[in-house]
């Protein structure tokens, strides 16, 4: 009798079970999507899935709205448009592999991409959501070195997302604040990231992912975004781990300004553009606005209710495990000054503190001065920010933090070798994507990429980068100062320039 009663129930469940036997067609809340498989047939790839409504017209400078439902199966086989920004021409060391495609570029940009090796929706694989850098004025999810196939082969689901940049993502104005139900404006790019994470929470199970095991990751402005999301109350429950490569915002001048100041700048810009109302600004062609106005987050009272430093000081952040660090040559400097000019600049800028600065960043020869200029710039922009995060988390947080220094000088031609372990240089290693760069790779590079991507994958899976056959990576503490040096022979060592970082933090806080 029991078997007879169960039979109708089994018949009802059979279509759903059959539908989930493979991921050729996946049902999301807005509709069904299909993608394609890689040549080996072991990874399903979906490109250009809408996670929010197109932020154009009346939705320009508004919190992202739900994606419009569609009928039938949406073919998601090509990257959607990158966010509105300037022409992505090569510059410095940044060749095409580091940049978005030339086309398409559009305000209609709120799409994401999924790489999954799951064979069924029941697998519950851990998820990594990657947030690109670009100074909050450029970037996009379609950059070659952000490809997710290699990481998906390691057992996680890899996702890249778009978010609005430049004036479209970070424009504040008194009238925008008034019309907002949250009485805030300026952080639309961060709201896009949050909307994408909500989409992941609601939909990733259908792709074989675990919505309760999501790690956010980013580099440069993407790392600063991760820092914001960890600090934001709106991020609660959307992720349980964070990877932050070269970027945070604990200390001025990288700490974010007030909404009042941002509104004043926005009002001034509107006048300059000849717009008397927000409606007139929304009617302006997107191309006319590129490169104008506010281009970074703001302490808006909603996404960021307080400064990041104050949020962490009060232990109000989302307390999750963190993997963070920066690169040996993480700097943006022009041609170096000679020793005499370097010393003169330091004395003029730091006055009474100049002797200590020159002790920590010496320049007795031109060669030594050139190295110190790179290191000083590195520590001011990136080092002291991520270093502060490491110390705050190890002292106040319950979750562990793991710190690295990427030291491998990327092999290159004579034109590029001068950049060393440059800003963004670690990304292709961390996500096992060396194949996308035309460089004279050596066996040590392939091994480092295997090691780093294994650390990153382990962290996504367990909140701890360590694993079988990997050099031991101790959690960071202010007492031991142990970090992982990711170079030709990865090894854990005490932070080599702690004294310099401490001094720079002290001076920055005193300003």
C-alpha positions as MATLAB code, in Angstrom:
seq = 'XXXXXXXXXXXXXXXXXXXXXXXXXXXXXXXXXXXXXXXXXXXXXXXXXXXXXXXXXXXXXXXXXXXXXXXXXXXXXXXXXXXXXXXXXXXXXXXXXXXXXXXXXXXXXXXXXXXXXXXXXXXXXXXXXXXXXXXXXXXXXXXXXXXXXXXXXXXXXXXXXXXXXXXXXXXXXXXXXXXXXXXXXXXXXXXXXXXXXXXXXXXXXXXXXXXXXXXXXXXXXXXXXXXXXXXXXXXXXXXXXXXXXXXXXXXXXXXXXXXXXXXXXXXXXXXXXXXXXXXXXXXXXXXXXXXXXXXXXXXXXXXXXXXXXXXXXXXXXXXXXXXXXXXXXXXXXXXXXXXXXXXXXXXXXXXXXXXXXXXXXXXXXXXXXXXXXXXXXXXXXXXXXXXXXXXXXXXXXXXXXXXXXXXXXXXXXXXXXXXXXXXXXXXXXXXXXXXXXXXXXXXXXXXXXXXXXXXXXXXXXXXXXXXXXXXXXXXXXXXXXXXXXXXXXXXXXXXXXXXXXXXXXXXXXXX';
ca = [
       0.000    0.000    0.000;
       2.836    2.378    0.888;
       4.446    1.718   -2.531;
       1.180    2.601   -4.266;
       0.948    5.872   -2.315;
       4.558    6.764   -3.172;
       4.165    6.079   -6.891;
       2.289    9.332   -7.754;
       4.837   11.347   -5.789;
       7.719    9.721   -7.662;
       6.017   10.387  -10.969;
       5.628   14.053  -10.030;
       9.299   14.320   -9.104;
      10.610   12.504  -12.179;
      10.464   15.490  -14.613;
      12.419   17.702  -12.200;
      15.015   15.011  -11.630;
      15.373   14.448  -15.369;
      15.712   18.172  -15.980;
      18.678   18.323  -13.583;
      20.557   15.353  -15.040;
      22.693   17.737  -17.078;
      23.211   21.472  -17.309;
      22.536   21.972  -21.028;
      19.554   24.131  -20.038;
      19.450   25.785  -16.615;
      16.416   27.469  -15.118;
      17.068   30.793  -13.358;
      14.471   32.938  -11.622;
      14.121   35.133  -14.730;
      14.096   32.327  -17.289;
      15.998   29.447  -18.808;
      19.549   29.766  -20.165;
      21.821   27.594  -22.211;
      25.552   27.915  -22.792;
      28.206   25.690  -24.307;
      30.897   23.267  -23.208;
      34.662   23.594  -23.509;
      36.458   21.402  -26.087;
      37.126   18.702  -23.476;
      33.428   18.609  -22.652;
      33.956   18.797  -18.886;
      33.069   22.448  -18.230;
      29.751   24.156  -18.935;
      30.158   27.850  -19.758;
      27.431   30.498  -19.756;
      28.292   34.027  -20.878;
      26.093   37.094  -20.683;
      23.428   36.067  -18.170;
      21.457   39.169  -17.066;
      21.436   39.550  -13.281;
      19.610   42.905  -13.232;
      17.573   45.154  -15.496;
      19.419   47.350  -17.956;
      20.453   50.521  -16.005;
      19.520   52.964  -18.765;
      17.017   55.785  -19.134;
      15.206   56.346  -15.833;
      17.319   53.567  -14.255;
      20.575   55.453  -14.785;
      21.891   56.229  -11.264;
      19.397   53.993   -9.536;
      19.822   50.866   -7.474;
      19.798   47.872   -9.858;
      16.366   46.403  -10.460;
      15.507   42.711  -11.046;
      16.221   41.330  -14.500;
      13.246   41.305  -16.848;
      11.875   37.753  -17.256;
      12.080   36.173  -20.696;
      10.322   33.378  -22.534;
      12.066   30.390  -24.035;
      15.749   29.563  -23.609;
      18.217   32.458  -23.689;
      21.398   31.560  -25.563;
      24.271   32.698  -23.308;
      27.338   32.013  -25.409;
      29.011   35.428  -25.774;
      30.216   38.029  -23.285;
      27.754   40.892  -22.929;
      28.842   44.504  -23.289;
      31.488   45.894  -20.967;
      30.443   48.949  -18.908;
      30.627   52.438  -20.407;
      34.224   53.705  -20.310;
      36.966   55.157  -22.480;
      38.568   53.263  -25.353;
      40.523   50.298  -23.923;
      43.852   50.912  -25.625;
      47.025   49.177  -24.483;
      49.302   51.136  -22.152;
      52.532   50.394  -20.347;
      52.744   46.708  -19.557;
      49.016   46.192  -20.075;
      48.565   44.379  -23.363;
      45.249   43.082  -24.733;
      45.170   40.149  -22.308;
      44.621   42.601  -19.431;
      41.931   44.668  -21.162;
      38.303   44.422  -22.180;
      37.399   43.855  -25.849;
      37.116   47.008  -27.940;
      33.437   46.241  -28.508;
      30.734   46.083  -27.314;
      30.789   48.777  -24.616;
      27.434   49.975  -23.292;
      25.415   51.178  -20.321;
      23.448   47.953  -20.740;
      26.107   45.965  -18.907;
      24.657   44.146  -15.894;
      25.486   40.592  -16.901;
      27.581   37.796  -15.434;
      29.362   34.663  -16.636;
      29.510   31.169  -15.131;
      32.002   28.321  -15.533;
      30.970   25.061  -13.857;
      32.207   21.490  -13.982;
      29.110   20.214  -12.184;
      27.179   17.471  -13.960;
      23.974   18.069  -12.033;
      22.379   20.762   -9.917;
      22.661   18.634   -6.806;
      26.465   18.830   -6.476;
      26.806   21.966   -4.303;
      30.241   23.058   -5.472;
      31.857   26.055   -3.740;
      31.663   29.316   -5.676;
      34.114   32.131   -6.428;
      32.723   35.480   -7.645;
      35.438   37.621   -9.248;
      35.260   41.442   -9.284;
      37.557   43.213  -11.738;
      39.818   46.191  -11.175;
      40.318   49.292  -13.274;
      40.373   52.188  -10.837;
      36.540   52.232  -10.747;
      36.662   53.885  -14.187;
      37.351   50.912  -16.454;
      37.362   47.136  -16.674;
      34.891   44.385  -17.392;
      34.231   40.688  -16.979;
      35.348   39.787  -20.513;
      39.092   40.247  -19.885;
      41.067   37.160  -21.047;
      43.014   36.648  -17.797;
      39.711   36.397  -15.884;
      38.687   33.254  -17.779;
      37.213   30.714  -15.375;
      37.763   27.364  -17.095;
      40.991   26.421  -15.304;
      39.516   27.150  -11.873;
      36.294   25.293  -12.706;
      38.431   22.239  -13.515;
      39.669   22.375   -9.907;
      36.190   21.763   -8.537;
      34.763   25.225   -7.912;
      32.259   27.325   -9.831;
      33.868   30.488  -11.182;
      31.802   33.605  -11.875;
      32.765   36.984  -13.292;
      30.406   39.943  -13.015;
      30.042   43.386  -14.561;
      29.346   46.541  -12.563;
      28.964   50.168  -13.555;
      32.150   52.245  -13.506;
      33.054   55.931  -13.710;
      30.247   58.473  -13.524;
      27.666   55.754  -14.231;
      28.674   53.783  -11.165;
      29.699   56.432   -8.645;
      27.895   59.721   -9.283;
      26.415   61.439   -6.232;
      24.044   64.411   -6.340;
      21.664   66.014   -3.793;
      18.640   65.269   -5.981;
      19.664   61.637   -6.422;
      19.904   61.353   -2.644;
      16.427   62.898   -2.266;
      14.797   60.507   -4.716;
      16.462   57.435   -3.182;
      14.400   55.442   -0.661;
      17.683   54.982    1.230;
      18.546   58.718    1.177;
      21.879   57.913   -0.453;
      23.594   58.241   -3.807;
      26.943   57.471   -5.376;
      27.559   53.756   -4.841;
      25.692   52.259   -7.781;
      28.687   50.157   -8.840;
      28.817   48.556   -5.389;
      25.051   48.002   -5.501;
      25.548   46.195   -8.820;
      28.038   43.880   -7.136;
      25.560   43.227   -4.331;
      22.805   42.541   -6.861;
      25.061   40.018   -8.604;
      25.745   38.306   -5.269;
      22.009   38.152   -4.584;
      21.563   36.542   -8.003;
      24.213   33.972   -7.050;
      22.440   33.298   -3.758;
      19.153   32.701   -5.545;
      20.313   30.890   -8.685;
      23.691   29.208   -8.379;
      22.273   25.955   -6.987;
      20.769   25.315  -10.426;
      24.329   25.341  -11.859;
      25.546   22.829   -9.276;
      26.785   25.444   -6.827;
      26.415   25.896   -3.095;
      24.760   29.259   -2.285;
      26.028   28.928    1.278;
      29.666   28.647    0.203;
      30.498   31.773   -1.810;
      33.836   33.581   -1.807;
      34.184   37.068   -3.276;
      37.498   37.967   -4.908;
      38.939   40.977   -6.648;
      42.099   42.799   -7.623;
      42.956   46.529   -7.390;
      39.610   48.380   -7.503;
      38.069   44.916   -7.359;
      39.972   44.317   -4.124;
      38.788   47.688   -2.824;
      35.278   46.568   -3.746;
      35.762   43.363   -1.780;
      36.871   45.508    1.160;
      33.672   47.562    0.827;
      31.458   44.469    0.611;
      33.076   42.943    3.686;
      32.418   46.230    5.505;
      28.863   46.754    4.221;
      25.868   45.537    6.239;
      24.211   44.809    2.890;
      26.720   42.038    2.275;
      25.562   40.006    5.251;
      24.841   36.402    4.309;
      25.889   36.791    0.666;
      29.412   35.360    1.022;
      31.540   33.524    3.540;
      35.071   34.285    2.347;
      37.026   37.117    0.709;
      40.136   37.342   -1.479;
      41.594   40.838   -1.822;
      44.539   41.316   -4.172;
      46.246   44.724   -3.966;
      43.634   47.071   -2.617;
      41.749   48.241    0.469;
      40.527   51.556    1.861;
      41.348   51.898    5.534;
      43.532   55.022    5.453;
      43.372   58.403    3.697;
      43.867   59.255    0.892;
      42.424   55.872   -0.123;
      39.667   56.096    2.454;
      36.413   57.258    0.888;
      34.943   60.726    1.269;
      31.628   61.899    2.653;
      28.315   61.932    0.836;
      28.070   65.685    1.375;
      31.337   66.316   -0.446;
      30.415   63.909   -3.228;
      27.012   65.587   -3.655;
      28.674   68.999   -3.913;
      31.008   67.690   -6.620;
      28.055   66.158   -8.433;
      26.048   69.382   -8.331;
      29.036   71.317   -9.668;
      29.472   68.838  -12.504;
      25.784   69.054  -13.427;
      26.162   72.822  -13.776;
      29.246   72.377  -15.919;
      27.323   69.981  -18.150;
      24.466   72.462  -18.465;
      21.916   70.211  -16.769;
      19.421   71.818  -14.379;
      17.754   68.559  -13.342;
      18.528   64.866  -12.930;
      16.099   64.192  -15.769;
      18.268   66.306  -18.070;
      21.364   64.448  -16.920;
      19.655   61.112  -17.578;
      18.767   62.260  -21.075;
      22.365   63.031  -21.979;
      24.060   60.502  -24.290;
      26.289   58.111  -22.385;
      29.282   58.996  -24.561;
      29.018   62.610  -23.402;
      29.406   61.563  -19.760;
      32.348   59.168  -20.055;
      35.353   60.426  -18.115;
      33.365   62.953  -16.106;
      32.657   63.212  -12.400;
      32.958   60.982   -9.356;
      34.671   57.650   -9.897;
      35.027   55.960   -6.536;
      32.805   54.817   -3.667;
      31.531   57.189   -1.020;
      30.499   56.847    2.616;
      26.836   57.169    1.705;
      25.102   56.047    4.908;
      23.566   53.041    3.165;
      26.043   50.748    1.400;
      28.773   52.192    3.615;
      27.114   53.636    6.733;
      30.511   54.693    8.104;
      34.110   54.718    6.953;
      35.612   51.283    6.466;
      38.111   51.958    9.255;
      35.310   52.845   11.685;
      33.207   49.832   10.663;
      36.104   47.458   11.348;
      37.073   49.275   14.540;
      33.553   48.657   15.861;
      33.586   45.011   14.683;
      30.562   45.659   12.469;
      32.097   44.092    9.357;
      31.119   40.720    7.913;
      33.596   38.541    9.789;
      34.787   36.039    7.172;
      38.152   34.410    6.394;
      40.323   36.626    4.192;
      43.225   35.984    1.838;
      44.993   39.224    0.952;
      48.291   40.655   -0.193;
      50.117   42.803   -2.697;
      52.931   42.641   -5.246;
      56.603   43.469   -4.965;
      56.355   46.140   -7.676;
      52.750   47.219   -7.051;
      53.340   50.832   -8.041;
      52.469   53.533  -10.524;
      55.566   55.661  -10.967;
      57.078   57.416  -13.933;
      60.771   57.487  -14.769;
      62.714   57.463  -11.477;
      64.461   60.550  -10.150;
      68.196   60.394   -9.621;
      69.517   60.103   -6.066;
      69.931   63.848   -5.529;
      66.476   64.758   -6.828;
      64.902   61.892   -4.881;
      66.454   63.084   -1.627;
      65.330   66.649   -2.324;
      61.751   65.509   -3.004;
      61.620   63.498    0.221;
      62.965   66.398    2.253;
      60.412   68.798    0.754;
      57.497   66.426    1.203;
      58.239   64.952    4.616;
      60.221   67.775    6.257;
      61.076   66.706    9.845;
      60.235   63.079    9.026;
      62.518   63.007    5.980;
      65.509   61.387    7.763;
      63.362   58.460    8.879;
      61.816   58.094    5.418;
      65.264   58.075    3.814;
      66.389   55.473    6.331;
      63.480   53.204    5.436;
      63.521   54.043    1.726;
      67.205   54.868    1.074;
      68.593   56.520   -2.037;
      72.348   56.869   -1.747;
      72.772   55.817   -5.385;
      70.590   56.291   -8.440;
      69.824   52.553   -8.527;
      68.881   52.476   -4.842;
      66.753   55.602   -5.245;
      64.874   54.015   -8.156;
      64.020   50.937   -6.063;
      62.927   53.077   -3.115;
      60.642   55.191   -5.275;
      58.820   52.066   -6.431;
      58.561   50.692   -2.901;
      57.426   53.982   -1.409;
      54.705   54.347   -4.025;
      53.718   50.693   -3.570;
      53.379   51.026    0.180;
      51.432   54.295    0.003;
      48.879   53.027   -2.518;
      48.552   49.342   -1.680;
      50.907   48.021    0.986;
      49.742   49.989    4.004;
      46.068   49.416    3.124;
      46.228   45.626    2.946;
      48.721   45.562    5.826;
      46.239   47.492    7.980;
      43.466   45.066    7.017;
      45.682   42.150    8.064;
      46.403   43.686   11.456;
      42.829   44.784   12.161;
      41.427   41.359   11.264;
      44.051   39.418   13.214;
      43.479   41.594   16.286;
      39.690   42.035   16.226;
      38.149   39.425   13.950;
      37.298   35.837   14.791;
      38.088   34.602   11.287;
      41.643   34.068   10.090;
      43.493   36.144    7.525;
      46.255   34.885    5.234;
      48.710   37.388    3.737;
      50.981   37.071    0.709;
      53.585   39.051   -1.229;
      53.816   38.221   -4.929;
      57.494   38.563   -5.860;
      57.895   36.809   -9.205;
      59.297   39.173  -11.816;
      57.313   38.144  -14.867;
      59.590   36.994  -17.689;
      59.326   39.412  -20.556;
      60.966   41.097  -23.493;
      63.282   44.040  -22.923;
      60.305   46.393  -23.225;
      58.404   44.841  -20.323;
      60.980   43.253  -18.036;
      61.475   46.589  -16.236;
      57.991   46.279  -14.701;
      58.964   43.278  -12.553;
      56.244   41.857  -10.289;
      53.882   44.573  -11.493;
      50.371   45.544  -10.466;
      47.955   42.849  -11.764;
      50.859   40.560  -12.630;
      49.708   37.923  -10.133;
      46.202   37.499  -11.560;
      47.122   35.089  -14.369;
      49.008   32.938  -11.844;
      46.268   32.965   -9.208;
      43.632   31.748  -11.679;
      45.982   29.468  -13.669;
      45.670   31.519  -16.858;
      49.266   31.938  -18.060;
      48.179   30.545  -21.428;
      46.473   33.837  -22.238;
      49.700   35.867  -22.087;
      52.381   35.828  -24.750;
      55.379   35.637  -22.420;
      58.555   33.498  -22.417;
      57.263   31.387  -19.538;
      59.687   29.163  -17.682;
      58.906   25.945  -15.769;
      59.003   27.925  -12.515;
      56.130   30.088  -13.777;
      53.954   27.080  -14.544;
      54.705   25.646  -11.119;
      53.928   28.951   -9.394;
      50.601   29.176  -11.252;
      49.752   25.638  -10.118;
      50.683   26.469   -6.537;
      48.843   29.798   -6.372;
      45.677   28.556   -8.061;
      45.681   25.601   -5.649;
      45.967   27.965   -2.678;
      43.133   30.112   -4.042;
      40.959   27.065   -4.776;
      41.550   25.555   -1.340;
      40.604   28.859    0.252;
      37.326   28.936   -1.691;
      36.574   25.372   -0.620;
      37.590   25.570    3.057;
      38.492   29.140    4.094;
      42.109   27.962    4.384;
      44.621   28.002    1.487;
      46.634   25.038    2.744;
      46.472   21.617    1.175;
      48.364   18.476    0.299;
      51.821   18.963   -1.281;
      51.742   22.758   -0.818;
      54.194   24.808    1.253;
      52.572   25.565    4.606;
      50.923   29.002    4.708;
      50.421   30.153    8.323;
      47.595   32.477    9.239;
      48.793   36.030    9.836;
      49.041   37.567   13.268;
      50.476   40.905   14.350;
      52.870   39.004   16.596;
      54.407   36.579   14.117;
      53.994   38.701   10.953;
      54.240   35.527    8.875;
      53.261   35.943    5.227;
      53.625   33.722    2.160;
      56.252   34.927   -0.311;
      54.909   33.839   -3.695;
      57.938   33.741   -5.951;
      60.235   31.203   -7.557;
      60.174   29.129   -4.359;
      57.047   29.920   -2.316;
      57.893   30.079    1.360;
      56.465   31.598    4.537;
      58.583   34.366    6.059;
      58.133   37.327    8.409;
      56.911   40.433    6.603;
      60.201   41.935    5.363;
      59.285   45.630    5.527;
      57.120   45.830    8.628;
      59.002   48.858   10.007;
      58.485   50.861    6.822;
      54.788   49.997    6.664;
      54.266   50.871   10.321;
      55.885   54.256    9.773;
      53.840   55.006    6.653;
      50.612   54.047    8.428;
      51.516   56.254   11.381;
      52.204   59.254    9.130;
      49.054   58.711    7.062;
      46.860   58.552   10.157;
      48.450   61.744   11.505;
      47.498   63.734    8.402;
];
